[in-house]
Amino acid sequence: MSMSIQQSNVPCRAQIESPQTLPGCQPGRIDPLLDRAMASAKVGAWSCDLSDNGLNWTSGVYDIFGLPHETVVDRRETLDMYAEESRDELERLRAEAIARSGIFTLDAQVRRSDGEKRWMRIHGEMIRSAGAAPILHGLKQDVTEEKMRSEALRRLAENDALTGLANRAIYESRFLNGQRTGAGVGSLGALVLFDLNDFKQINDRWGHLAGDACLKVFAERLSAIFPEALLTARIGGDEFAVILGNDEPADVIEARIARFLIHLRAPILWQGHMFTVSASSGIAFSTDPYSYDAEEVFIRADAALYATKRSSWRARVSDRC
Protein backbone atom coordinates (compact mmCIF):
# COMPACT_ATOMS: atom_id res chain seq x y z
CA MET A 1 0.00 0.00 0.00
CA SER A 2 1.42 3.43 -0.96
CA MET A 3 0.70 6.38 1.27
CA SER A 4 2.12 9.76 2.24
CA ILE A 5 1.45 13.07 3.90
CA GLN A 6 2.33 15.97 1.65
CA GLN A 7 3.94 19.37 2.02
CA SER A 8 3.72 21.43 -1.15
CA ASN A 9 4.11 18.84 -3.93
CA VAL A 10 6.82 16.70 -2.29
CA PRO A 11 5.63 13.46 -0.59
CA CYS A 12 6.77 13.20 3.01
CA ARG A 13 5.18 10.84 5.47
CA ALA A 14 6.24 12.88 8.51
CA GLN A 15 4.76 16.26 7.51
CA ILE A 16 1.35 17.90 7.51
CA GLU A 17 0.88 21.45 6.28
CA SER A 18 -1.59 23.98 7.57
CA PRO A 19 -2.70 26.10 4.57
CA GLN A 20 -5.98 25.13 2.96
CA THR A 21 -5.07 23.82 -0.48
CA LEU A 22 -8.28 22.10 -1.62
CA PRO A 23 -10.74 24.99 -2.16
CA GLY A 24 -14.05 24.10 -3.73
CA CYS A 25 -13.89 20.40 -2.88
CA GLN A 26 -16.86 20.38 -0.55
CA PRO A 27 -19.62 18.29 -2.17
CA GLY A 28 -22.41 20.76 -1.40
CA ARG A 29 -20.66 23.47 -3.41
CA ILE A 30 -20.14 21.44 -6.58
CA ASP A 31 -22.35 22.11 -9.59
CA PRO A 32 -24.28 19.02 -10.83
CA LEU A 33 -22.67 19.29 -14.27
CA LEU A 34 -19.22 19.36 -12.68
CA ASP A 35 -20.25 16.44 -10.47
CA ARG A 36 -21.05 14.34 -13.54
CA ALA A 37 -17.82 15.37 -15.25
CA MET A 38 -15.79 14.42 -12.18
CA ALA A 39 -17.58 11.08 -11.89
CA SER A 40 -16.79 10.28 -15.53
CA ALA A 41 -13.13 10.89 -14.67
CA LYS A 42 -13.50 8.57 -11.65
CA VAL A 43 -13.05 11.44 -9.21
CA GLY A 44 -15.38 12.52 -6.43
CA ALA A 45 -15.50 15.05 -3.61
CA TRP A 46 -16.21 14.18 0.00
CA SER A 47 -16.63 15.91 3.33
CA CYS A 48 -17.01 14.77 6.93
CA ASP A 49 -18.67 16.94 9.60
CA LEU A 50 -16.58 16.30 12.69
CA SER A 51 -19.41 17.20 15.05
CA ASP A 52 -21.24 13.98 14.17
CA ASN A 53 -18.98 12.25 11.57
CA GLY A 54 -21.69 12.79 8.96
CA LEU A 55 -20.47 12.10 5.42
CA ASN A 56 -21.34 13.93 2.22
CA TRP A 57 -20.23 12.48 -1.12
CA THR A 58 -20.52 13.38 -4.77
CA SER A 59 -21.36 10.75 -7.39
CA GLY A 60 -17.75 9.79 -8.07
CA VAL A 61 -17.17 8.61 -4.50
CA TYR A 62 -20.33 6.50 -4.53
CA ASP A 63 -19.07 4.92 -7.75
CA ILE A 64 -15.70 4.04 -6.21
CA PHE A 65 -17.42 2.25 -3.32
CA GLY A 66 -19.96 0.64 -5.66
CA LEU A 67 -22.93 2.11 -3.77
CA PRO A 68 -26.16 3.58 -5.18
CA HIS A 69 -26.04 7.38 -5.25
CA GLU A 70 -29.04 7.70 -2.94
CA THR A 71 -27.39 5.65 -0.19
CA VAL A 72 -27.15 7.33 3.20
CA VAL A 73 -23.55 6.59 4.11
CA ASP A 74 -22.37 5.82 7.62
CA ARG A 75 -18.69 6.35 8.35
CA ARG A 76 -18.37 3.21 10.48
CA GLU A 77 -19.85 1.10 7.70
CA THR A 78 -17.62 2.61 5.02
CA LEU A 79 -14.54 2.05 7.20
CA ASP A 80 -15.39 -1.65 7.24
CA MET A 81 -14.97 -1.66 3.44
CA TYR A 82 -11.30 -0.67 3.70
CA ALA A 83 -8.51 -3.22 3.75
CA GLU A 84 -7.16 -3.43 7.29
CA GLU A 85 -3.81 -1.82 6.52
CA SER A 86 -5.46 0.98 4.56
CA ARG A 87 -8.01 1.57 7.31
CA ASP A 88 -5.34 1.79 10.02
CA GLU A 89 -3.25 4.25 8.02
CA LEU A 90 -6.30 6.35 7.12
CA GLU A 91 -7.26 6.67 10.78
CA ARG A 92 -3.71 7.64 11.72
CA LEU A 93 -3.39 10.30 9.01
CA ARG A 94 -6.89 11.59 9.69
CA ALA A 95 -6.16 12.03 13.40
CA GLU A 96 -2.93 13.90 12.62
CA ALA A 97 -4.69 16.19 10.14
CA ILE A 98 -7.41 17.01 12.68
CA ALA A 99 -4.90 17.66 15.45
CA ARG A 100 -2.68 19.89 13.32
CA SER A 101 -5.23 21.39 10.90
CA GLY A 102 -3.28 19.87 8.06
CA ILE A 103 -3.74 17.89 4.87
CA PHE A 104 -3.01 14.29 3.97
CA THR A 105 -2.76 12.04 0.94
CA LEU A 106 -3.20 8.29 0.96
CA ASP A 107 -3.58 5.41 -1.51
CA ALA A 108 -6.09 2.99 0.02
CA GLN A 109 -7.69 -0.28 -1.01
CA VAL A 110 -11.39 -0.98 -0.48
CA ARG A 111 -13.62 -3.95 -1.10
CA ARG A 112 -16.83 -2.77 -2.73
CA SER A 113 -20.28 -4.03 -1.86
CA ASP A 114 -20.11 -6.37 -4.88
CA GLY A 115 -16.83 -7.87 -3.61
CA GLU A 116 -14.60 -6.13 -6.15
CA LYS A 117 -11.37 -4.66 -4.80
CA ARG A 118 -10.54 -1.11 -5.84
CA TRP A 119 -7.75 1.35 -5.13
CA MET A 120 -8.40 5.03 -4.52
CA ARG A 121 -6.21 8.05 -3.88
CA ILE A 122 -7.57 10.15 -1.02
CA HIS A 123 -6.73 13.83 -0.56
CA GLY A 124 -8.01 15.30 2.70
CA GLU A 125 -7.86 18.68 4.40
CA MET A 126 -8.96 19.96 7.79
CA ILE A 127 -11.03 23.17 7.82
CA ARG A 128 -11.90 25.22 10.89
CA SER A 129 -14.21 28.19 10.27
CA ALA A 130 -15.44 30.64 12.88
CA GLY A 131 -18.95 29.80 13.99
CA ALA A 132 -19.08 26.54 12.03
CA ALA A 133 -18.38 22.93 12.90
CA PRO A 134 -14.92 21.77 11.80
CA ILE A 135 -14.90 19.53 8.74
CA LEU A 136 -12.57 17.33 6.78
CA HIS A 137 -13.01 17.52 3.03
CA GLY A 138 -11.20 16.55 -0.11
CA LEU A 139 -11.14 14.35 -3.19
CA LYS A 140 -11.15 10.61 -3.85
CA GLN A 141 -9.91 9.26 -7.17
CA ASP A 142 -10.16 5.71 -8.48
CA VAL A 143 -6.57 4.66 -9.27
CA THR A 144 -7.20 0.93 -9.69
CA GLU A 145 -6.00 0.86 -13.30
CA GLU A 146 -2.86 2.78 -12.35
CA LYS A 147 -2.14 0.26 -9.59
CA MET A 148 -2.74 -2.66 -11.96
CA ARG A 149 -0.32 -1.21 -14.51
CA SER A 150 2.29 -0.67 -11.82
CA GLU A 151 1.83 -4.22 -10.54
CA ALA A 152 2.10 -5.61 -14.08
CA LEU A 153 5.35 -3.72 -14.61
CA ARG A 154 6.66 -4.95 -11.26
CA ARG A 155 5.84 -8.55 -12.15
CA LEU A 156 7.50 -8.09 -15.52
CA ALA A 157 10.65 -6.87 -13.81
CA GLU A 158 10.69 -9.38 -10.95
CA ASN A 159 9.10 -12.57 -12.27
CA ASP A 160 10.19 -15.16 -14.79
CA ALA A 161 7.84 -14.78 -17.75
CA LEU A 162 7.49 -18.52 -18.38
CA THR A 163 7.00 -19.95 -14.88
CA GLY A 164 5.80 -16.95 -12.88
CA LEU A 165 8.46 -17.60 -10.24
CA ALA A 166 10.91 -14.93 -9.14
CA ASN A 167 13.62 -14.36 -11.72
CA ARG A 168 17.38 -14.47 -11.28
CA ALA A 169 17.64 -10.72 -10.74
CA ILE A 170 15.35 -10.94 -7.72
CA TYR A 171 17.17 -14.02 -6.44
CA GLU A 172 20.46 -12.17 -6.59
CA SER A 173 19.17 -8.92 -5.10
CA ARG A 174 17.24 -10.52 -2.25
CA PHE A 175 19.53 -13.44 -1.44
CA LEU A 176 23.05 -13.16 -2.80
CA ASN A 177 23.21 -9.39 -2.27
CA GLY A 178 20.38 -9.04 0.22
CA GLN A 179 22.42 -8.70 3.39
CA ARG A 180 24.52 -5.95 1.86
CA THR A 181 21.55 -4.01 0.44
CA GLY A 182 19.19 -4.57 3.38
CA ALA A 183 16.63 -6.36 1.18
CA GLY A 184 17.37 -9.86 2.45
CA VAL A 185 14.99 -12.80 2.64
CA GLY A 186 15.07 -13.05 6.43
CA SER A 187 16.23 -15.88 8.69
CA LEU A 188 17.71 -18.64 6.54
CA GLY A 189 17.23 -22.33 7.16
CA ALA A 190 18.42 -23.82 3.89
CA LEU A 191 19.08 -23.13 0.24
CA VAL A 192 17.93 -25.90 -2.09
CA LEU A 193 19.01 -25.93 -5.74
CA PHE A 194 17.27 -28.05 -8.37
CA ASP A 195 18.37 -28.97 -11.87
CA LEU A 196 16.15 -30.93 -14.28
CA ASN A 197 17.63 -34.18 -15.54
CA ASP A 198 17.68 -34.93 -19.27
CA PHE A 199 15.95 -31.65 -20.06
CA LYS A 200 18.04 -31.15 -23.20
CA GLN A 201 16.81 -34.49 -24.54
CA ILE A 202 13.19 -33.36 -24.20
CA ASN A 203 13.96 -30.14 -26.05
CA ASP A 204 15.89 -31.96 -28.77
CA ARG A 205 13.23 -34.60 -29.34
CA TRP A 206 9.99 -32.70 -28.88
CA GLY A 207 10.99 -29.06 -29.28
CA HIS A 208 11.17 -26.05 -27.00
CA LEU A 209 7.40 -25.81 -26.48
CA ALA A 210 7.47 -29.24 -24.90
CA GLY A 211 10.41 -28.15 -22.77
CA ASP A 212 8.54 -25.03 -21.72
CA ALA A 213 5.56 -27.15 -20.67
CA CYS A 214 7.84 -29.26 -18.48
CA LEU A 215 9.35 -26.17 -16.87
CA LYS A 216 5.90 -24.77 -16.08
CA VAL A 217 4.76 -28.01 -14.48
CA PHE A 218 7.99 -28.27 -12.50
CA ALA A 219 7.52 -24.72 -11.18
CA GLU A 220 3.89 -25.42 -10.24
CA ARG A 221 4.81 -28.60 -8.37
CA LEU A 222 7.72 -26.90 -6.65
CA SER A 223 5.52 -24.03 -5.45
CA ALA A 224 2.88 -26.47 -4.24
CA ILE A 225 5.37 -28.46 -2.16
CA PHE A 226 7.03 -25.39 -0.62
CA PRO A 227 4.28 -22.74 -0.37
CA GLU A 228 5.96 -21.19 2.68
CA ALA A 229 9.34 -20.69 0.99
CA LEU A 230 10.96 -17.32 1.56
CA LEU A 231 11.75 -17.24 -2.16
CA THR A 232 11.29 -19.62 -5.07
CA ALA A 233 13.11 -18.61 -8.24
CA ARG A 234 14.11 -19.79 -11.67
CA ILE A 235 17.79 -18.93 -11.83
CA GLY A 236 18.74 -20.54 -15.14
CA GLY A 237 17.31 -22.42 -18.11
CA ASP A 238 16.39 -25.52 -16.10
CA GLU A 239 17.77 -24.45 -12.72
CA PHE A 240 15.69 -23.44 -9.73
CA ALA A 241 16.35 -22.24 -6.19
CA VAL A 242 14.19 -22.51 -3.08
CA ILE A 243 15.10 -20.52 0.01
CA LEU A 244 13.57 -21.91 3.19
CA GLY A 245 13.28 -20.37 6.64
CA ASN A 246 14.53 -21.96 9.82
CA ASP A 247 11.12 -23.21 10.96
CA GLU A 248 11.88 -26.89 10.35
CA PRO A 249 14.83 -29.13 11.28
CA ALA A 250 17.16 -30.41 8.58
CA ASP A 251 15.78 -33.96 8.54
CA VAL A 252 12.24 -32.69 7.93
CA ILE A 253 13.42 -30.52 5.04
CA GLU A 254 15.31 -33.45 3.53
CA ALA A 255 12.23 -35.67 3.81
CA ARG A 256 10.08 -33.06 2.06
CA ILE A 257 12.58 -32.78 -0.78
CA ALA A 258 12.63 -36.56 -1.16
CA ARG A 259 8.82 -36.60 -1.40
CA PHE A 260 8.94 -33.81 -3.96
CA LEU A 261 11.41 -35.66 -6.18
CA ILE A 262 9.10 -38.69 -6.13
CA HIS A 263 6.02 -36.55 -6.79
CA LEU A 264 7.85 -34.85 -9.64
CA ARG A 265 7.93 -38.10 -11.61
CA ALA A 266 4.17 -37.98 -12.13
CA PRO A 267 3.63 -37.98 -15.93
CA ILE A 268 3.21 -34.71 -17.80
CA LEU A 269 0.77 -34.78 -20.71
CA TRP A 270 1.46 -32.35 -23.54
CA GLN A 271 -0.33 -32.41 -26.91
CA GLY A 272 -0.84 -36.14 -26.81
CA HIS A 273 2.69 -36.87 -25.62
CA MET A 274 3.56 -38.03 -22.12
CA PHE A 275 6.79 -37.04 -20.38
CA THR A 276 8.36 -38.03 -17.12
CA VAL A 277 10.60 -35.42 -15.56
CA SER A 278 13.14 -35.93 -12.80
CA ALA A 279 15.50 -33.55 -11.07
CA SER A 280 18.67 -33.46 -9.02
CA SER A 281 18.94 -31.38 -5.88
CA GLY A 282 21.63 -29.92 -3.67
CA ILE A 283 21.06 -28.60 -0.17
CA ALA A 284 23.10 -26.27 2.00
CA PHE A 285 21.92 -25.62 5.54
CA SER A 286 22.68 -22.39 7.33
CA THR A 287 24.66 -22.70 10.56
CA ASP A 288 23.33 -19.32 11.74
CA PRO A 289 19.90 -18.29 10.39
CA TYR A 290 20.51 -14.61 11.11
CA SER A 291 24.17 -14.18 10.19
CA TYR A 292 25.36 -16.03 7.13
CA ASP A 293 27.40 -15.56 3.98
CA ALA A 294 24.88 -16.04 1.17
CA GLU A 295 27.56 -16.64 -1.45
CA GLU A 296 29.19 -19.32 0.72
CA VAL A 297 25.81 -21.01 1.23
CA PHE A 298 25.24 -20.97 -2.52
CA ILE A 299 28.67 -22.46 -3.23
CA ARG A 300 27.94 -25.36 -0.87
CA ALA A 301 24.49 -25.98 -2.36
CA ASP A 302 25.87 -25.80 -5.88
CA ALA A 303 28.65 -28.27 -5.03
CA ALA A 304 26.08 -30.63 -3.51
CA LEU A 305 23.92 -30.35 -6.63
CA TYR A 306 26.73 -31.24 -9.00
CA ALA A 307 27.87 -34.08 -6.77
CA THR A 308 24.34 -35.42 -7.09
CA LYS A 309 24.35 -35.07 -10.86
CA ARG A 310 27.66 -36.91 -11.08
CA SER A 311 26.21 -39.79 -9.12
CA SER A 312 24.85 -42.54 -11.34
CA TRP A 313 21.84 -42.88 -9.03
CA ARG A 314 21.37 -39.13 -8.73
CA ALA A 315 21.03 -39.57 -5.01
CA ARG A 316 20.51 -36.33 -3.22
CA VAL A 317 23.55 -34.94 -1.48
CA SER A 318 23.13 -32.84 1.63
CA ASP A 319 25.99 -30.67 2.76
CA ARG A 320 25.73 -29.85 6.44
CA CYS A 321 28.49 -27.78 7.94
C-alpha positions as CSV (number, residue, x, y, z in Angstrom):
1,M,0.0,0.0,0.0
2,S,1.4,3.4,-1.0
3,M,0.7,6.4,1.3
4,S,2.1,9.8,2.2
5,I,1.4,13.1,3.9
6,Q,2.3,16.0,1.7
7,Q,3.9,19.4,2.0
8,S,3.7,21.4,-1.2
9,N,4.1,18.8,-3.9
10,V,6.8,16.7,-2.3
11,P,5.6,13.5,-0.6
12,C,6.8,13.2,3.0
13,R,5.2,10.8,5.5
14,A,6.2,12.9,8.5
15,Q,4.8,16.3,7.5
16,I,1.4,17.9,7.5
17,E,0.9,21.4,6.3
18,S,-1.6,24.0,7.6
19,P,-2.7,26.1,4.6
20,Q,-6.0,25.1,3.0
21,T,-5.1,23.8,-0.5
22,L,-8.3,22.1,-1.6
23,P,-10.7,25.0,-2.2
24,G,-14.1,24.1,-3.7
25,C,-13.9,20.4,-2.9
26,Q,-16.9,20.4,-0.5
27,P,-19.6,18.3,-2.2
28,G,-22.4,20.8,-1.4
29,R,-20.7,23.5,-3.4
30,I,-20.1,21.4,-6.6
31,D,-22.3,22.1,-9.6
32,P,-24.3,19.0,-10.8
33,L,-22.7,19.3,-14.3
34,L,-19.2,19.4,-12.7
35,D,-20.2,16.4,-10.5
36,R,-21.0,14.3,-13.5
37,A,-17.8,15.4,-15.3
38,M,-15.8,14.4,-12.2
39,A,-17.6,11.1,-11.9
40,S,-16.8,10.3,-15.5
41,A,-13.1,10.9,-14.7
42,K,-13.5,8.6,-11.7
43,V,-13.1,11.4,-9.2
44,G,-15.4,12.5,-6.4
45,A,-15.5,15.0,-3.6
46,W,-16.2,14.2,0.0
47,S,-16.6,15.9,3.3
48,C,-17.0,14.8,6.9
49,D,-18.7,16.9,9.6
50,L,-16.6,16.3,12.7
51,S,-19.4,17.2,15.0
52,D,-21.2,14.0,14.2
53,N,-19.0,12.3,11.6
54,G,-21.7,12.8,9.0
55,L,-20.5,12.1,5.4
56,N,-21.3,13.9,2.2
57,W,-20.2,12.5,-1.1
58,T,-20.5,13.4,-4.8
59,S,-21.4,10.8,-7.4
60,G,-17.8,9.8,-8.1
61,V,-17.2,8.6,-4.5
62,Y,-20.3,6.5,-4.5
63,D,-19.1,4.9,-7.8
64,I,-15.7,4.0,-6.2
65,F,-17.4,2.3,-3.3
66,G,-20.0,0.6,-5.7
67,L,-22.9,2.1,-3.8
68,P,-26.2,3.6,-5.2
69,H,-26.0,7.4,-5.3
70,E,-29.0,7.7,-2.9
71,T,-27.4,5.6,-0.2
72,V,-27.2,7.3,3.2
73,V,-23.5,6.6,4.1
74,D,-22.4,5.8,7.6
75,R,-18.7,6.4,8.4
76,R,-18.4,3.2,10.5
77,E,-19.9,1.1,7.7
78,T,-17.6,2.6,5.0
79,L,-14.5,2.0,7.2
80,D,-15.4,-1.7,7.2
81,M,-15.0,-1.7,3.4
82,Y,-11.3,-0.7,3.7
83,A,-8.5,-3.2,3.7
84,E,-7.2,-3.4,7.3
85,E,-3.8,-1.8,6.5
86,S,-5.5,1.0,4.6
87,R,-8.0,1.6,7.3
88,D,-5.3,1.8,10.0
89,E,-3.3,4.2,8.0
90,L,-6.3,6.3,7.1
91,E,-7.3,6.7,10.8
92,R,-3.7,7.6,11.7
93,L,-3.4,10.3,9.0
94,R,-6.9,11.6,9.7
95,A,-6.2,12.0,13.4
96,E,-2.9,13.9,12.6
97,A,-4.7,16.2,10.1
98,I,-7.4,17.0,12.7
99,A,-4.9,17.7,15.5
100,R,-2.7,19.9,13.3
101,S,-5.2,21.4,10.9
102,G,-3.3,19.9,8.1
103,I,-3.7,17.9,4.9
104,F,-3.0,14.3,4.0
105,T,-2.8,12.0,0.9
106,L,-3.2,8.3,1.0
107,D,-3.6,5.4,-1.5
108,A,-6.1,3.0,0.0
109,Q,-7.7,-0.3,-1.0
110,V,-11.4,-1.0,-0.5
111,R,-13.6,-4.0,-1.1
112,R,-16.8,-2.8,-2.7
113,S,-20.3,-4.0,-1.9
114,D,-20.1,-6.4,-4.9
115,G,-16.8,-7.9,-3.6
116,E,-14.6,-6.1,-6.2
117,K,-11.4,-4.7,-4.8
118,R,-10.5,-1.1,-5.8
119,W,-7.8,1.3,-5.1
120,M,-8.4,5.0,-4.5
121,R,-6.2,8.1,-3.9
122,I,-7.6,10.1,-1.0
123,H,-6.7,13.8,-0.6
124,G,-8.0,15.3,2.7
125,E,-7.9,18.7,4.4
126,M,-9.0,20.0,7.8
127,I,-11.0,23.2,7.8
128,R,-11.9,25.2,10.9
129,S,-14.2,28.2,10.3
130,A,-15.4,30.6,12.9
131,G,-19.0,29.8,14.0
132,A,-19.1,26.5,12.0
133,A,-18.4,22.9,12.9
134,P,-14.9,21.8,11.8
135,I,-14.9,19.5,8.7
136,L,-12.6,17.3,6.8
137,H,-13.0,17.5,3.0
138,G,-11.2,16.6,-0.1
139,L,-11.1,14.3,-3.2
140,K,-11.1,10.6,-3.8
141,Q,-9.9,9.3,-7.2
142,D,-10.2,5.7,-8.5
143,V,-6.6,4.7,-9.3
144,T,-7.2,0.9,-9.7
145,E,-6.0,0.9,-13.3
146,E,-2.9,2.8,-12.4
147,K,-2.1,0.3,-9.6
148,M,-2.7,-2.7,-12.0
149,R,-0.3,-1.2,-14.5
150,S,2.3,-0.7,-11.8
151,E,1.8,-4.2,-10.5
152,A,2.1,-5.6,-14.1
153,L,5.4,-3.7,-14.6
154,R,6.7,-4.9,-11.3
155,R,5.8,-8.5,-12.1
156,L,7.5,-8.1,-15.5
157,A,10.7,-6.9,-13.8
158,E,10.7,-9.4,-10.9
159,N,9.1,-12.6,-12.3
160,D,10.2,-15.2,-14.8
161,A,7.8,-14.8,-17.8
162,L,7.5,-18.5,-18.4
163,T,7.0,-20.0,-14.9
164,G,5.8,-17.0,-12.9
165,L,8.5,-17.6,-10.2
166,A,10.9,-14.9,-9.1
167,N,13.6,-14.4,-11.7
168,R,17.4,-14.5,-11.3
169,A,17.6,-10.7,-10.7
170,I,15.3,-10.9,-7.7
171,Y,17.2,-14.0,-6.4
172,E,20.5,-12.2,-6.6
173,S,19.2,-8.9,-5.1
174,R,17.2,-10.5,-2.2
175,F,19.5,-13.4,-1.4
176,L,23.0,-13.2,-2.8
177,N,23.2,-9.4,-2.3
178,G,20.4,-9.0,0.2
179,Q,22.4,-8.7,3.4
180,R,24.5,-5.9,1.9
181,T,21.6,-4.0,0.4
182,G,19.2,-4.6,3.4
183,A,16.6,-6.4,1.2
184,G,17.4,-9.9,2.4
185,V,15.0,-12.8,2.6
186,G,15.1,-13.1,6.4
187,S,16.2,-15.9,8.7
188,L,17.7,-18.6,6.5
189,G,17.2,-22.3,7.2
190,A,18.4,-23.8,3.9
191,L,19.1,-23.1,0.2
192,V,17.9,-25.9,-2.1
193,L,19.0,-25.9,-5.7
194,F,17.3,-28.1,-8.4
195,D,18.4,-29.0,-11.9
196,L,16.2,-30.9,-14.3
197,N,17.6,-34.2,-15.5
198,D,17.7,-34.9,-19.3
199,F,15.9,-31.6,-20.1
200,K,18.0,-31.2,-23.2
201,Q,16.8,-34.5,-24.5
202,I,13.2,-33.4,-24.2
203,N,14.0,-30.1,-26.0
204,D,15.9,-32.0,-28.8
205,R,13.2,-34.6,-29.3
206,W,10.0,-32.7,-28.9
207,G,11.0,-29.1,-29.3
208,H,11.2,-26.0,-27.0
209,L,7.4,-25.8,-26.5
210,A,7.5,-29.2,-24.9
211,G,10.4,-28.2,-22.8
212,D,8.5,-25.0,-21.7
213,A,5.6,-27.1,-20.7
214,C,7.8,-29.3,-18.5
215,L,9.4,-26.2,-16.9
216,K,5.9,-24.8,-16.1
217,V,4.8,-28.0,-14.5
218,F,8.0,-28.3,-12.5
219,A,7.5,-24.7,-11.2
220,E,3.9,-25.4,-10.2
221,R,4.8,-28.6,-8.4
222,L,7.7,-26.9,-6.6
223,S,5.5,-24.0,-5.4
224,A,2.9,-26.5,-4.2
225,I,5.4,-28.5,-2.2
226,F,7.0,-25.4,-0.6
227,P,4.3,-22.7,-0.4
228,E,6.0,-21.2,2.7
229,A,9.3,-20.7,1.0
230,L,11.0,-17.3,1.6
231,L,11.7,-17.2,-2.2
232,T,11.3,-19.6,-5.1
233,A,13.1,-18.6,-8.2
234,R,14.1,-19.8,-11.7
235,I,17.8,-18.9,-11.8
236,G,18.7,-20.5,-15.1
237,G,17.3,-22.4,-18.1
238,D,16.4,-25.5,-16.1
239,E,17.8,-24.5,-12.7
240,F,15.7,-23.4,-9.7
241,A,16.4,-22.2,-6.2
242,V,14.2,-22.5,-3.1
243,I,15.1,-20.5,0.0
244,L,13.6,-21.9,3.2
245,G,13.3,-20.4,6.6
246,N,14.5,-22.0,9.8
247,D,11.1,-23.2,11.0
248,E,11.9,-26.9,10.3
249,P,14.8,-29.1,11.3
250,A,17.2,-30.4,8.6
251,D,15.8,-34.0,8.5
252,V,12.2,-32.7,7.9
253,I,13.4,-30.5,5.0
254,E,15.3,-33.4,3.5
255,A,12.2,-35.7,3.8
256,R,10.1,-33.1,2.1
257,I,12.6,-32.8,-0.8
258,A,12.6,-36.6,-1.2
259,R,8.8,-36.6,-1.4
260,F,8.9,-33.8,-4.0
261,L,11.4,-35.7,-6.2
262,I,9.1,-38.7,-6.1
263,H,6.0,-36.6,-6.8
264,L,7.9,-34.9,-9.6
265,R,7.9,-38.1,-11.6
266,A,4.2,-38.0,-12.1
267,P,3.6,-38.0,-15.9
268,I,3.2,-34.7,-17.8
269,L,0.8,-34.8,-20.7
270,W,1.5,-32.3,-23.5
271,Q,-0.3,-32.4,-26.9
272,G,-0.8,-36.1,-26.8
273,H,2.7,-36.9,-25.6
274,M,3.6,-38.0,-22.1
275,F,6.8,-37.0,-20.4
276,T,8.4,-38.0,-17.1
277,V,10.6,-35.4,-15.6
278,S,13.1,-35.9,-12.8
279,A,15.5,-33.6,-11.1
280,S,18.7,-33.5,-9.0
281,S,18.9,-31.4,-5.9
282,G,21.6,-29.9,-3.7
283,I,21.1,-28.6,-0.2
284,A,23.1,-26.3,2.0
285,F,21.9,-25.6,5.5
286,S,22.7,-22.4,7.3
287,T,24.7,-22.7,10.6
288,D,23.3,-19.3,11.7
289,P,19.9,-18.3,10.4
290,Y,20.5,-14.6,11.1
291,S,24.2,-14.2,10.2
292,Y,25.4,-16.0,7.1
293,D,27.4,-15.6,4.0
294,A,24.9,-16.0,1.2
295,E,27.6,-16.6,-1.4
296,E,29.2,-19.3,0.7
297,V,25.8,-21.0,1.2
298,F,25.2,-21.0,-2.5
299,I,28.7,-22.5,-3.2
300,R,27.9,-25.4,-0.9
301,A,24.5,-26.0,-2.4
302,D,25.9,-25.8,-5.9
303,A,28.6,-28.3,-5.0
304,A,26.1,-30.6,-3.5
305,L,23.9,-30.3,-6.6
306,Y,26.7,-31.2,-9.0
307,A,27.9,-34.1,-6.8
308,T,24.3,-35.4,-7.1
309,K,24.4,-35.1,-10.9
310,R,27.7,-36.9,-11.1
311,S,26.2,-39.8,-9.1
312,S,24.9,-42.5,-11.3
313,W,21.8,-42.9,-9.0
314,R,21.4,-39.1,-8.7
315,A,21.0,-39.6,-5.0
316,R,20.5,-36.3,-3.2
317,V,23.5,-34.9,-1.5
318,S,23.1,-32.8,1.6
319,D,26.0,-30.7,2.8
320,R,25.7,-29.8,6.4
321,C,28.5,-27.8,7.9
